[in-house]
Amino acid sequence: MNRKDLPIGIFDSGVGGLTVFSAIAKTLPYENLLYLGDTARVPYGSRSPETILRYAQRIAGHLTNRGVKALVIACNTATSYALRELQDVAARESIPVIGVIQPGSIDAVQSSKTQKIGVIGTEGTIRSRKYEEALQALSPEVQTYTQPCPLLVPLIEEGWTKDPVTVEVLRRYLEPLKEGPDTIIMGCTHYPLITELMEQTLPNVTFINSAVATSKFCKSELALRSLLRKEHTSPQYHFLVTDNLEKFRKISYYFLGQEPQSLELVDLTEEDAERFKL
C-alpha cells in the first residue's frame, strides 16, 4: 500500500479521544483513520506515570504493527507522560507522533490578549505540569492558572452534558478562575462536549478546543512530510477497543453523532510494547 493511504492512528484511554477523531475527520476528510480506545484500562488520569507509559507503548506498538503513517495521542494524560518516549522510538521509522498539549498551547498563546492562561483537565494532566512547561516555552510572559476537574469526565460519559448537576459541578470548578485568565485550555478531550456550558459559566473567557488545534497541527505535519492523501478519495474509519464493545458503541454516539460502523475488540500485550521500548 502507498504510504499516503495508510491510516492515521489515533488513541486514547477510552472515548474522549473521539473529539480528536471527529476534528481530524473534518480537517482531513480524505484520510483513513484508525482509532484505539483502551477501555479496559480507563481512566488514565489517576495512574502512575510508569503505568501510563507502559499502556501507551502497548497501544503504539499495536497500531504501528497494523500499519499507520502517523500517531496522534488523543489523550492529555498520555501526552503528558508518554509523548517524548513514543516520538523517540517512532522517529526510527519516520512516523510522526503528535500529542494534544503543544497544539492547544500554541492556540492559547495566540488567542490570549493578557497572556493569562488557564488549564483545566484531569488530576494526572494537571499534576504533570506539561501545559505550564509548553506555555512557558512558547511565551515566558505567560501566567498560568490550573484547575483539576475530576468529576467532569464521568458526567460527560453519562450523557449529562446539559444536566443541572453538571452545570453546578462546572461552576464550582471554574469559580477559582473567574478573576484570572482571559483564555482557558480545555485540557481533556471530553470537555469540548460541554463547551457551551463553559462559555455560559465564564462568558468573557476564550476556551481553547485542543481537539481542533490538534487536527490543524496534524494536517501541517503530514503536509510537511508529503503524506497527505489525495483529495476526493473515500476514507475508511475503523475503531478498536480493549473492552466492552457495546458500551463504547453507545457512548461514542455522544461524540460522533452516530454509532461506529467498523468496531473490533482487541487485546494489548507486552509483545506490542516491545516495539516501542527504547
Protein Blocks (a to p, Z undefined) as FASTA:
>chain_A
ZZklpccddddfblmmmmmmmmmmmmmmmbccdddddfklccfklmcfklmmmmmmmmmm
mmmmnopabdcdfbfklmmmmmmmmmmmmmmnopacddfklmmmmmmmmmpmnlpacddd
dfklmmnommmmmmmmmomkbccdddddfklmmmmmnopambfklmmmmmmmmmmmmmmc
fbdcdfbfklmmmmmmmmmmmmmbccddfklmmmmmmmmmmmmnopaccehiacdddddd
fehjllmmmmmmmmnopacfbdcdddddfklmmmmcZZ
